[in-house]
Amino acid sequence: MDEPVSRTAETTNVSLDCGWGTLHFADTYESAAVLADAMRDEGPGRRDIAFYVEEPHVMLSAAPLELFLDPSHAYRLDLPEYEPSDRKPEGYIVRRLANEEDAEAVNRIYSSRGMVPVRPDFFWRRRDSRAFTYLVAEDTVTGMIIGTVTGIDHARAFGDPRKGTSLWCLAVDPQTRCSGVGEALVRRLAEIFKDRGCATLDLSVLHDNDLAIQLYEKLGFERLAVYTIKRKNPINERLFAGPAPEASLNPYAKIIVDEARRRGIDVEIISEEHGYFRLTYGGRSIKCRESLSEMTSAVAMSICDDKAVTRAIVEAAGIEVPDEIEAANPDDVRAMFDRHEKLVIKPARGEQGRGIAVGLTKDDDIDAAFKRAQEVCERVLVEEFCEGDDLRLVVIGHRVVAAAVRRAARIFGDGHSSVRELIAKQSRRRSAATGGEANIPMDGETERCLTLEGFSYDDVPEEGREIQVRRTANLHTGGTIHDVTDHVHPTLVDAAVKISRAVDIPVVGVDLLVPSHLSAKYKFIEANERPGLANHEPQPTAERFVDLLFPQSIPHAARQASRNSLDTGEQCPA
């Protein structure tokens, strides 16, 4: 730390309300006891932080049962020595937070990253603050907010004579198509503070956040010998209690296990590798594999497993379905072109988009597409290709809990990287965003999609060129997901509920092809008996799943609200 400076009333016992919690400048406090008392005032649902702690052992001795040493590193950037980059953001801009819609988008990103959300009006009230700087990254194509960072000017906040600043809440939308968003946000914040004549930019980052640490060190940040102290509360539990036995579960199982533990439900891990676990509460015990539980019958599961059977059952229930046949050979596929210009070939059984070819024309290699489908399942289905978006609706207990548009994997040219390199970069981003569950395979189907776009793996697309490298929107093959729960058309919600009742399945992911999630038109694609609940955060999918398994664990107020609502297709309250 720097040499101590003389304190004034303004620079003693300094704390700032940041919305997600209170930031305590530990080096301004009179004593560890005074700081410990201030940390005890933390409100519910908040994450207070004591930063610039120089003697953590002394600090912890003041409240050993209530505080813990955060496993994070502090870093500092010397702003006068910082050199801005000449490289401009590609596909997005970095600007200041401008309105409450921006604030709501920032909270959406916070929730997707497991961070504490902030009341939107808190951001808005501080839009003209001299101390706080809120930056967002906006996708220039979609207009969506895809990243955010907060900066605090210590001199403007409390007259810090050192002219220090700090960086907080750097977060990037895990679904963004753009690269370098985090770096662009950090650089823009550093440039703002450098132009003001500030001296340093500090931050705290978890010790195992390797990607963030690599970024900061690349930009010139250096380790700082200060520490961070936090309160022992439910939000911080994983930081002070150590990794739980289920730490290595995949994201789809872990989100359920975490919710169960929050309610005091006993968790027994059966197989970490395959996502099996047992939940026990009040004498009731249920085995699960991710969102598939013993409450789903073998009959319902077998219906979903066979796409042809699923189609027949939901069609009988009045659901709109595409024209379809079961093909014995590639010639049967070609015969379907007499009825439709484009087709979809897919295995009758299978998941995660394996073996599916979408948008095939007469000129495509039908034999190769048929073979890829047959490698997954001997029975091959051929159906008409319908233009539109892939809409996934998660139905739990015959109620729609979440809805999201899924988009197929795509890359964007930068003028110097090959298609192969761009796919590899996008795969790394998707893998990081999904806990290693997603990547873009460089297989025959990707090669076919590239050919349709006029590219090969070794071509270098011009800057800004968008290339769709898959036709299916499955997340496991690099697709992205975009929440539309609050805007989906009621007819689509009703269709999803009808499908769940027709199959008689308690938890299901219904896939519809729609011109728009705002319209009533749709065609049924398939039903997934084991939908990935983690893909739909911040919608309360895991909460509703545990409600279904253990209704006695629902808090009284939530249980009463559930009794007062209709058991129809309306969206389940969060």
For each residue, the residues with C-beta under 8 A, 3 or more apart:
1: 27 52 54 224 225 226
2: 5 162
3:
4:
5: 2 11 161 162
6:
7: 11 12 28
8: 11 12 159
9: 12
10: 14 158 159
11: 5 7 8 14 28 158 159 160 161
12: 7 8 9 28 29 30
13: 28 29 30 34 35 38
14: 10 11 24 25 28 29 157 158
15: 22 23 24 25 38
16: 22 23 25 131 152 157 158
17: 22
18: 21 22 23 118 132 150 152 168
19: 118 119 122 123
20: 46 47 110 115 116 117 118 169
21: 18 42 46 47 48 49 116
22: 15 16 17 18 38 41 42 46 48 49
23: 15 16 18 48 49 51 152 168
24: 14 15 29 35 38 39 48 49 50 51
25: 14 15 16 28 29 51 52 154 158
26: 29 35 50 51 52 53 54 59 226 229
27: 1 52 53 54 226
28: 7 11 12 13 14 25 158
29: 12 13 14 24 25 26 32 34 35 38
30: 12 13 34
31: 34 35
32: 29 35 36 55 58 59 61 62
33: 36 37 62
34: 13 29 30 31 37 38
35: 13 24 26 29 31 32 38 39 50 59 62
36: 32 33 39 40 59 62 63 66 67
37: 33 34 40 41
38: 13 15 22 24 29 34 35 41
39: 24 35 36 42 48 50 63 66 67 229 231
40: 36 37 63 66 231
41: 22 37 38
42: 21 22 39 46 48 231 233
43: 46
44:
45: 116 235
46: 20 21 22 42 43 116 235
47: 20 21 116 230 231 233 235 236
48: 21 22 23 24 39 42 230 231
49: 21 22 23 24 70 204 228 229 230
50: 24 26 35 39 53 59 228 229 230
51: 23 24 25 26 74 166 202 204 226 228
52: 1 25 26 27 74 226
53: 26 27 50 56 59 226 227 228 229
54: 1 26 27 225 226 227
55: 32 58 59
56: 53 59 60 69 227 229
57: 60 61
58: 32 55 61 62
59: 26 32 35 36 50 53 55 56 62 67 229
60: 56 57 63 64 67 68 69 229
61: 32 57 58 64
62: 32 33 35 36 58 59 67
63: 36 39 40 60 66 67
64: 60 61 67
65: 232
66: 36 39 40 63 231 232
67: 36 39 59 60 62 63 64 229 230 231 232
68: 60 229 230 231 232 236 239 240
69: 56 60 227 228 229
70: 49 204 227 228 229 230 236 239
71: 206 207 208 239
72: 204 205 206 207 228
73: 204 205 206 207 213 223
74: 51 52 202 203 204 223 224 225 226 227 228
75: 202 203 204 205 213 216 217 221 222 223 224
76: 200 201 202 221 222 223 224
77: 82 190 200 201 202 216 219 220 221 222
78: 81 82 199 200 220 222
79: 82 165 190 193 194 198 199 200 201
80: 194 199
81: 78 220
82: 77 78 79 190 194 201 219 220
83: 220
84: 187 190 191 194
85: 187
86:
87: 180
88:
89: 92 93 94 137 178 180 181 184
90: 178 179 180 412 414 463 464
91: 139 140 141 177 178 412 464
92: 89 137 138 139 140 146 147 178 181 184
93: 89 137 138 140
94: 89 135 136 137 138 184 185 188
95: 98 135 136 138
96: 127 133 134 135 136
97: 102 103 106 123 127 134 135 136 148
98: 95 102 127
99: 102 103 124
100: 103 104 120 121 123 124
101: 104 105
102: 97 98 99 105 106 123 136 145
103: 97 99 100 106 107 118 120 121 122 123 124
104: 100 101 107 108 120
105: 101 102 108 109 136 144 145
106: 97 102 103 109 110 118 123 134 136 145 148
107: 103 104 110 111 117 118 120
108: 104 105 111 112 145 173 483 538
109: 105 106 112 113 145 146 147 148 171 172 173
110: 20 106 107 113 115 116 117 118 148 169 171
111: 107 108 114 115 117 537 538
112: 108 109 173 174 175 537 538
113: 109 110 171 174
114: 111
115: 20 110 111 169 171
116: 20 21 45 46 47 110 235
117: 20 107 110 111
118: 18 19 20 103 106 107 110 122 123
119: 19 122 123
120: 100 103 104 107 123 124
121: 100 103 124 125
122: 19 103 118 119 125 126
123: 19 97 100 102 103 106 118 119 120 126 127 134
124: 99 100 103 120 121 127
125: 121 122
126: 122 123 129 132 134
127: 96 97 98 123 124 134
128:
129: 126 132
130: 153 156
131: 16 152 153 156 157
132: 18 126 129 150 151 152 153
133: 96 150 151 152 153 189 192 193
134: 96 97 106 123 126 127 148 149 150 151
135: 94 95 96 97 148 149 150 151 185 188 189
136: 94 95 96 97 102 105 106 145 147 148
137: 89 92 93 94 145 146 147 148 172 178 181 184 185
138: 92 93 94 95 143 144 145 146
139: 91 92 142 143 144 145 146 176 177 178
140: 91 92 93 143
141: 91
142: 139
143: 138 139 140
144: 105 138 139 173
145: 102 105 106 108 109 136 137 138 139 148 173
146: 92 109 137 138 139 172 173 176 178 181
147: 92 109 136 137 170 171 172 173 176 181 182 184 185
148: 97 106 109 110 134 135 136 137 145 169 170 171 185
149: 134 135 167 168 169 170 171 185 186 189
150: 18 132 133 134 135 167 168 169
151: 132 133 134 135 165 166 167 168 189 192 193 201
152: 16 18 23 131 132 133 157 165 166 168
153: 130 131 132 133 156 157 165 193 196 198
154: 25 157 158 160 162 163 164 165 166
155: 158 159 160 161 163 164 198
156: 130 131 153
157: 14 16 131 152 153 154 160
158: 10 11 14 16 25 28 154 155
159: 8 10 11 155
160: 11 154 155 157 163 164
161: 5 11 155
162: 2 5 154 199 200
163: 154 155 160 197 198 199 200
164: 154 155 160 198 199 200 201 202
165: 79 151 152 153 154 193 198 200 201 202
166: 51 151 152 154 201 202 203
167: 149 150 151 170 186 189 201 202 203
168: 18 23 149 150 151 152 203
169: 20 110 115 148 149 150
170: 147 148 149 167 182 185 186 203 212
171: 109 110 113 115 147 148 149
172: 109 137 146 147 176 181 182 185
173: 108 109 112 144 145 146 147 176 181
174: 112 113 432 433 434
175: 112 433 480 481 482
176: 139 146 147 172 173 181 429
177: 91 139 410 412 426 480
178: 89 90 91 92 137 139 146 181 412
179: 90 414 425 429
180: 87 89 90 183 184
181: 89 92 137 146 147 172 173 176 178 184 185
182: 147 170 172 185 186 212 215
183: 180 186 187 215 218 219
184: 89 92 94 137 147 180 181 187 188
185: 94 135 137 147 148 149 170 172 181 182 188 189
186: 149 167 170 182 183 189 190 215 216 219
187: 84 85 183 184 190 191 219
188: 94 135 184 185 191 192
189: 133 135 149 151 167 185 186 192 193 201
190: 77 79 82 84 186 187 193 194 201 219
191: 84 187 188 194 195
192: 133 151 188 189 195 196
193: 79 133 151 153 165 189 190 196 198 201
194: 79 80 82 84 190 191 197 198
195: 191 192
196: 153 192 193
197: 163 194
198: 79 153 155 163 164 165 193 194 201
199: 78 79 80 162 163 164
200: 76 77 78 79 162 163 164 165
201: 76 77 79 82 151 164 165 166 167 189 190 193 198 221
202: 51 74 75 76 77 164 165 166 167 224
203: 74 75 166 167 168 170 216 221
204: 49 51 70 72 73 74 75 228
205: 72 73 75 209 212 213 216
206: 71 72 73 209 212
207: 71 72 73
208: 71
209: 205 206 212 213
210: 213 214
211: 214 215 432
212: 170 182 205 206 209 215 216
213: 73 75 205 209 210 216 217
214: 210 211 217 218
215: 182 183 186 211 212 218 219
216: 75 77 186 203 205 212 213 219 221
217: 75 213 214 220 221 222
218: 183 214 215
219: 77 82 183 186 187 190 215 216
220: 77 78 81 82 83 217
221: 75 76 77 201 203 216 217
222: 75 76 77 78 217
223: 73 74 75 76
224: 1 74 75 76 202
225: 1 54 74
226: 1 26 27 51 52 53 54 74
227: 53 54 56 69 70 74
228: 49 50 51 53 69 70 72 74 204
229: 26 39 49 50 53 56 59 60 67 68 69 70
230: 47 48 49 50 67 68 70 233 236 239 240
231: 39 40 42 47 48 66 67 68 236
232: 65 66 67 68 236 237 240
233: 42 47 230 236 237
234: 237 262
235: 45 46 47 116
236: 47 68 70 230 231 232 233 239 240
237: 232 233 234 240 241
238: 241 242 243 244
239: 68 70 71 230 236
240: 68 230 232 236 237
241: 237 238 244
242: 238
243: 238 247
244: 238 241 247 257 261
245: 267 269
246: 249 253 254 257 267 269 272 277
247: 243 244 254
248: 272
249: 246 253 254 257 269 272 275 277
250: 253 254 275 290 435 437
251: 254 255 434 435 437 532 534
252: 255 256 275 290 291 437 532 533 534 535
253: 246 249 250 256 257 275 276 277 288 289 290
254: 246 247 249 250 251 257 258 534
255: 251 252 258 259 533 534 537 541 542
256: 252 253 259 260 277 288 290 291 533 542 545 546
257: 244 246 249 253 254 260 261 267 269 277
258: 254 255 261 262 542
259: 255 256 262 263 542 543 545 546
260: 256 257 263 265 267 279 281 546
261: 244 257 258 264 265 267
262: 234 258 259
263: 259 260 281 546 550 553
264: 261 281 553
265: 260 261 279 280 281 546 550 553
266: 279 280 281
267: 245 246 257 260 261 277 278 279
268: 277 278 279 280
269: 245 246 249 257 272 276 277
270: 276 277 278 287
271: 274 275 276
272: 246 248 249 269 275
273:
274: 271 289
275: 249 250 252 253 271 272 289 290
276: 253 269 270 271 287 288 289
277: 246 249 253 256 257 267 268 269 270 287 288
278: 267 268 270 285 286 287 288
279: 260 265 266 267 268 285 286 288 546 549 550
280: 265 266 268 284 285 286
281: 260 263 264 265 266 284 550 552 553
282: 550 552 553
283:
284: 280 281 550 552
285: 278 279 280
286: 278 279 280 293 294 295 549 550
287: 270 276 277 278 293 294
288: 253 256 276 277 278 279 291 292 293 294 549
289: 253 274 275 276 292 293 530
290: 250 252 253 256 275 530 532 533
291: 252 256 288 507 530 531 532 533 541 545
292: 288 289 296 301 507 529 530
293: 286 287 288 289 296 506 507 549
294: 286 287 288
295: 286 506 507 548 549
296: 292 293 300 301 505 506 507 529
297: 300 301 504 505
298: 301 302
299: 302 303 504
300: 296 297 303 304 503 504 505 529
301: 292 296 297 298 304 305 505 529
302: 298 299 305 306 309
303: 299 300 306 309 310 313 503 505 527
304: 300 301 310 503 505 508 526 527 528 529
305: 301 302 349 529
306: 302 303 309 310 348 349
307: 310 311 346 348 349 381 526
308: 311 312 324 326 348 379 381
309: 302 303 306 312 313
310: 303 304 306 307 313 314 503 526 527
311: 307 308 314 315 321 324 524
312: 308 309 315 316
313: 303 309 310 316 317 502 503
314: 310 311 317 319 321 498 499 502 503 524 527
315: 311 312 318 319 321 524
316: 312 313 502
317: 313 314 498 499 501 502
318: 315 498
319: 314 315 495 498 499 502 524
320: 495 522 523 524
321: 311 314 315 324 523 524
322: 344 383 384 386 513 523 524 525
323: 339 340 383 384
324: 308 311 321 381 382 383 384
325: 332 336 381 382 383
326: 308 348 379 380 381 382
327: 330 332 333 336 345 370 380 381 382
328: 332
329: 332 333 370
330: 327 333 334 366 367 370
331: 334 335
332: 325 327 328 329 335 336 382
333: 327 329 330 336 337 343 345 360 366 369 370 382
334: 330 331 337 362 366
335: 331 332 338
336: 325 327 332 333 339 340 343 382 384
337: 333 334 340 341 343 361 362
338: 335
339: 323 336 384
340: 323 336 337 343 384 385
341: 337 361 385
342: 359 360 361 384 385
343: 333 336 337 340 359 360 382 383 384 385
344: 322 356 357 358 359 360 382 383 384 385
345: 327 333 356 357 360 366 369 370 373 380 381 382
346: 307 350 355 356 357 373 380 381 383
347: 350 354 355 356 373 374 376 377 379 380 381
348: 306 307 308 326 377 379 380 381
349: 305 306 307 376 377 379
350: 346 347 354 355 356 376 377
351: 354 528 530
352: 474 476 477
353: 356 470 472 474 476 477 479
354: 347 350 351 376
355: 346 347 350 372 373 374 375 376 377
356: 344 345 346 347 350 353 373 445 471 472
357: 344 345 346 360 364 369 372 373 445 448 471
358: 344 385 471 472
359: 342 343 344 385 452 471
360: 333 342 343 344 345 357 364 366 369 385
361: 337 341 342 364
362: 334 337
363:
364: 357 360 361 369 448
365: 368 369 448
366: 330 333 334 345 360 369 370
367: 330 370 371
368: 365 371 372 444 448
369: 333 345 357 360 364 365 366 372 373 445 448
370: 327 329 330 333 345 366 367 373 374 380
371: 367 368 374 375
372: 355 357 368 369 375 376 444 445
373: 345 346 347 355 356 357 369 370 376 377 380
374: 347 355 370 371 377 378 380
375: 355 371 372
376: 347 349 350 354 355 372 373
377: 347 348 349 350 355 373 374 380
378: 374
379: 308 326 347 348 349
380: 326 327 345 346 347 348 370 373 374 377
381: 307 308 324 325 326 327 345 346 347 348
382: 324 325 326 327 332 333 336 343 344 345
383: 322 323 324 325 343 344 346
384: 322 323 324 336 339 340 342 343 344
385: 340 341 342 343 344 358 359 360
386: 322 513 523
387: 515
388: 513 514 515 516 523
389: 405 406 407 513 514 515 516 517
390: 405 406 407 408 472 473 479 511 512 513 525
391: 403 404 405 406 484 488 492 511 512 513 514 517 522
392: 403 404 405 406 481 509 510 511 531 535
393: 400 402 403 488 492 493 496 509 510 512
394: 400 401 402 403 507 508 509 510 531 533 536 539 541
395: 398 399 400 401 496 497 499 500 507 508 509 510
396: 399 401 506 507 541 544 545 547 548 572
397: 506 507 544 547 548 572
398: 395 497 500 501 506 567 569
399: 395 396 497 544 567 568 569 570 571 572
400: 393 394 395 403 485 488 493 496 497 569 570 571 572
401: 394 395 396 485 536 539 540 541 544 571 572
402: 393 394 483 485 536 539 541
403: 391 392 393 394 400 483 484 485 488 492 493 517
404: 391 392 481 482 483 484 485 535 536
405: 389 390 391 392 481 482 484 517
406: 389 390 391 392 473 474 475 479 480 481 482
407: 389 390 410 473 479 480 481 482
408: 390 468 469 470 471 472 473 479
409: 426 430 440 468 469 470 477 478 479 480
410: 177 407 426 466 467 468 469 470
411: 419 422 423 425 426 461 466 467 469
412: 90 91 177 178 422 461 464 465 466 467
413: 417 422 460 461 462 463 464 465 466 467
414: 90 179 417 422 461 463
415: 460 461 462 463
416: 460
417: 413 414 421 422 425 460
418: 421 422 457 458 459 460
419: 411 422 423 450 455 456 457 458 459 460 461 467 469
420: 423 424 442 457 458
421: 417 418 424 425
422: 411 412 413 414 417 418 419 425 426 461 467
423: 411 419 420 426 427 440 442 446 457 469
424: 420 421 427 428
425: 179 411 417 421 422 428 429
426: 177 409 410 411 422 423 429 430 440 478
427: 423 424 430 431 438 439 440 478
428: 424 425 431 432
429: 176 179 425 426 432 433
430: 409 426 427 433 434 438 439 440 475 478 480
431: 427 428 434 436 437 438 439
432: 174 211 428 429
433: 174 175 429 430 438
434: 174 251 430 431 437 438 475 535
435: 250 251 534
436: 431
437: 250 251 252 431 434 475 476 532
438: 427 430 431 433 434 475 476 477 478 479
439: 427 430 431 476 477 478
440: 409 423 426 427 430 446 469 470 477 478
441: 445 446 477 478
442: 420 423 446 447 457
443: 446 447
444: 368 372 447 448
445: 356 357 369 372 441 448 449 470 471
446: 423 440 441 442 443 449 450 469 470
447: 442 443 444 450 451 456 457
448: 357 364 365 368 369 444 445 451 452
449: 445 446 452 453 468 469 470 471
450: 419 446 447 453 455 456 457 467 469
451: 447 448 454 455 456
452: 359 448 449
453: 449 450 467 468 469
454: 451
455: 419 450 451 459 461 467
456: 419 447 450 451 459
457: 418 419 420 423 442 447 450
458: 418 419 420
459: 418 419 455 456
460: 413 415 416 417 418 419
461: 411 412 413 414 415 419 422 455 465 467
462: 413 415 465
463: 90 413 414 415
464: 90 91 412 413
465: 412 413 461 462
466: 410 411 412 413
467: 410 411 412 413 419 422 450 453 455 461
468: 408 409 410 449 453 471
469: 408 409 410 411 419 423 440 446 449 450 453 478
470: 353 408 409 410 440 445 446 449 473 474 477 478 479
471: 356 357 358 359 408 445 449 468
472: 353 356 358 390 408 477 479
473: 390 406 407 408 470 479
474: 352 353 406 470 477 479
475: 406 430 434 437 438 478 479 480 481 532 535
476: 352 353 437 438 439 479
477: 352 353 409 438 439 440 441 470 472 474
478: 409 426 427 430 438 439 440 441 469 470 475
479: 353 390 406 407 408 409 438 470 472 473 474 475 476
480: 175 177 406 407 409 430 475
481: 175 392 404 405 406 407 475 535 536
482: 175 404 405 406 407
483: 108 402 403 404 536 538 539
484: 391 403 404 405 487 488 517
485: 400 401 402 403 404 488 536 539 571
486: 571
487: 484 517 518
488: 391 393 400 403 484 485 492 493 517 518
489: 492 493 517 518 519 520
490: 493 494 569
491: 494 495 520 522
492: 391 393 403 488 489 495 496 512 514 517 520 522
493: 393 400 403 488 489 490 496 497 569 570 571
494: 490 491 497 498 569
495: 319 320 491 492 498 499 510 512 522 524
496: 393 395 400 492 493 499 500 510 512 569
497: 395 398 399 400 493 494 500 501 568 569
498: 314 317 318 319 494 495 501 502
499: 314 317 319 395 495 496 502 503 508 510 524 527
500: 395 398 496 497 503 504 505 506 508 510 527
501: 317 398 497 498 504
502: 313 314 316 317 319 498 499
503: 300 303 304 310 313 314 499 500 508 527
504: 297 299 300 500 501
505: 296 297 300 301 303 304 500 508 527 529
506: 293 295 296 396 397 398 500 548
507: 291 292 293 295 296 394 395 396 397 529 531 545 548
508: 304 394 395 499 500 503 505 527 528 529 531
509: 392 393 394 395 527 528 530 531 532
510: 392 393 394 395 495 496 499 500 524 527 528
511: 390 391 392 524 525 526 527 528
512: 390 391 393 492 495 496 522 523 524 525
513: 322 386 388 389 390 391 522 523 524 525
514: 388 389 391 492 517 519 521 522 523
515: 387 388 389 519 521
516: 388 389 519
517: 389 391 403 405 484 487 488 489 492 514
518: 487 488 489
519: 489 514 515 516
520: 489 491 492
521: 514 515
522: 320 391 491 492 495 512 513 514
523: 320 321 322 386 388 512 513 514
524: 311 314 315 319 320 321 322 495 499 510 511 512 513
525: 322 390 511 512 513
526: 304 307 310 511
527: 303 304 310 314 499 500 503 505 508 509 510 511
528: 304 351 508 509 510 511 531
529: 292 296 300 301 304 305 505 507 508
530: 289 290 291 292 351 509
531: 291 392 394 507 508 509 528 535
532: 251 252 290 291 437 475 509 535 536
533: 252 255 256 290 291 394 536 541 542 545
534: 251 252 254 255 435 537 541 542
535: 252 392 404 434 475 481 531 532
536: 394 401 402 404 481 483 485 532 533 539 541
537: 111 112 255 534 541
538: 108 111 112 483
539: 394 401 402 483 485 536 574
540: 401 543 544 572 574
541: 255 291 394 396 401 402 533 534 536 537 544 545
542: 255 256 258 259 533 534 545 546
543: 259 540 546 547
544: 396 397 399 401 540 541 547 548 572
545: 256 259 291 396 507 533 541 542 548 549
546: 256 259 260 263 265 279 542 543 549 550 553
547: 396 397 543 544 550 551 553 554 558 562
548: 295 396 397 506 507 544 545 551
549: 279 286 288 293 295 545 546
550: 263 265 279 281 282 284 286 546 547 553 554
551: 547 548 554 559
552: 281 282 284
553: 263 264 265 281 282 546 547 550
554: 547 550 551 558 559 562
555: 558 559
556: 559 560
557: 560 561
558: 547 554 555 561 562
559: 551 554 555 556 562 563
560: 556 557 563 564
561: 557 558 564 565 573
562: 547 554 558 559 565 573
563: 559 560
564: 560 561
565: 561 562 570 573
566: 570
567: 398 399
568: 399 497
569: 398 399 400 490 493 494 496 497
570: 399 400 493 565 566
571: 399 400 401 485 486 493
572: 396 397 399 400 401 540 544
573: 561 562 565
574: 539 540
